[in-house]
Amino acid sequence: MEYISKFLEAMIFAGELELELKIGQEQLAHLEKYYNEQSKNKEIKVIINKELSRYANNYIKNAPFGLANQCHNICQSFFDLCTRNGVTEICGMAITIGNVRYKGKKLYKTTPESIKETIRKGFQPEEQLDLHVWLTLVDMSVLDLTIIPTLISKNKATPKDFKGKELVVWRKSNDHYLEYIPMLHDDNFLHKVDKLAFRV
């Protein structure tokens, strides 16, 4: 299944969990058409690959603590910063929750049911959340500021595996080692299950 289809399912799931996030079939069809069009938009790709990537890399360098296993805080904080500065409007950022495969193996035990249970339980500071959070962009690419340090911290990868990069801009066509599996789209997810550690 293509990333766009999984992402649309993640939007539907959000509506099942929270009535305010529910979208109708007509709107869903419109979004599918729009995302397909944007996935072929070369101008957006240039903005993401150059300007947004530079912006995200600067953010990473200025983070006050290590990024490993901090996907909720980093995603929310960067999303909020981009929203305040008008970047979100250009790139169509969406906070996305789900699972990641690295070299064919899932990194988490995340399922829609486990996400639902995590939200039901709310903030549990003593528990490590068994899921990953990243940003989906309007062209259905992924911007992930934490997966590389997280993989390194779990001894599943080394900096050499990513040629010293700290930021992932993922598209299905350009990375065979990583695969993102969206399950929920919720821009307020962190506030339901965690506390924002810092704001830039």
Secondary structure, 3 states (H helix, E strand, C coil): CCHHHHHHHHHHHHHHHCHHHCCCHHHHHHHHHHHHHHCCCHHHHHHHHHHHHHHHHHHHHHCCCCCCCCHHHHHHHHHHHHHHCCHHHHHCCEEEEEEEEECCEECCCCCHHHHHHHHHHCCCCCCCCCCEEEEECCCCCEEECCHHHHHHHCCCCCHHHHCCCCCEEECCCCCCCEEEEEEEECCCHHHHHCCCCCCC
